[in-house]
């Protein structure tokens, strides 16, 4: 991950939780995503299915299906690799994400 260490990341507190804005990039297409929850206990990056479809990340028969478990219960997700994830000035190249419904009762996109 590349990051400009001279600039702090901008966090927005919503529902008492830390959120940021991010850009998901795949095959030359960039999608700005708002309401990205920073979850330090999560083992992966989860993107909402609606945003994933905008980015061209439709489910395919060859996708890996995973079961995610958390405080809200469990859900099935599929995995994709994206070209880049940008959070403020932090950049992660060739990042594997999981894509799912994300129906948690609050406005979270990733």
N, C-alpha and C positions, 0 to 999 in steps of 0.2 A: 504494500500500500504506500503510495506517495502522499505526503501531506506537507503543507507549508506550516512549519512549527511556529511562525511568528504571529499567526492569526487564530484567535479562539473560535471554536465552532459555535454557531448561533443556535441555541436551544429555545424552543417555545414550550411553555408549560401549559398543557391542556388536560383537563380532567385530573390535574395533579401529577401528570406523567410527562417525561421529556420527549418532545417531538422535534424533528428537523425536516427540511426539504431536501430532496435528492433528485438526481437525474439518472435514469436507467437508460443505457445505450445498447442497441443491438442492430447489427447489419445496417449501419449508417443512419439509424433512426434514434432520436433522443426524445425521451418523455420526461417532463418535469413532474415529479410526484410530491404532493403535499401530504401532511399528516403521516409522516414516517416515524413510527415509535422506535425510540432507542431502548432496546430490551437487552440489558447486559446478561441476562440469564438464558437467552436464546442461543441455541447451537447453530442456527442458520438464518438466512435472510428469507423472509416470506413476503411475497408480492400478491396483491389482490388479483383475482382472475380477470376482472374488468380491465385493469391497467395492463396486464400481460397481453390480453387480446389486442389492445391498441398498439402494443409494441411488436405484434406479429408472433407472439409466443403461444400459438394454439396447442392444445394437447394432441399428441400423436401416439400411435400404437407402440412405438419404440421407447416412449418415456418411462423413466423409473417412477413408480408410485411408492410413496412413503406414508406412514402414519405419524402425524405430529400429535404429541400429548403435551398438555399444559394445564394451567390453572382453570381454563375454560372448558376442558374436556379433551376430546380427540377429534381430528379431522384428517381426511385423506388429501394429499397434495401430490403434484407431479413436479419433477425436477427439470430444469433447463440451465444451460450455461449462457450467460450474456457477455457481451464484449467488455462492458465497463459499467461500474457503479460509482457515481460521484456524490459525496456528501460534503457540501461546503467546499473546502479545498482538499479534502481527502479523496484519492482516486484508487479504486481497486480494479485491476484488469482481469479479464476472463474469470468472472465470478459465477459460481453455481448458486442458483436461487431455487426456492420452492414456491409453487404457485397454488393458491387455494381460495376458498370462498371468503374467509376473514369476516364472518358475521358475528361480531362480538358485542353488538349493542352500542358501540361508539364508533365515530368516524375515523377509521384507520385504513390507510391504503397500502402500507408496507410495514 
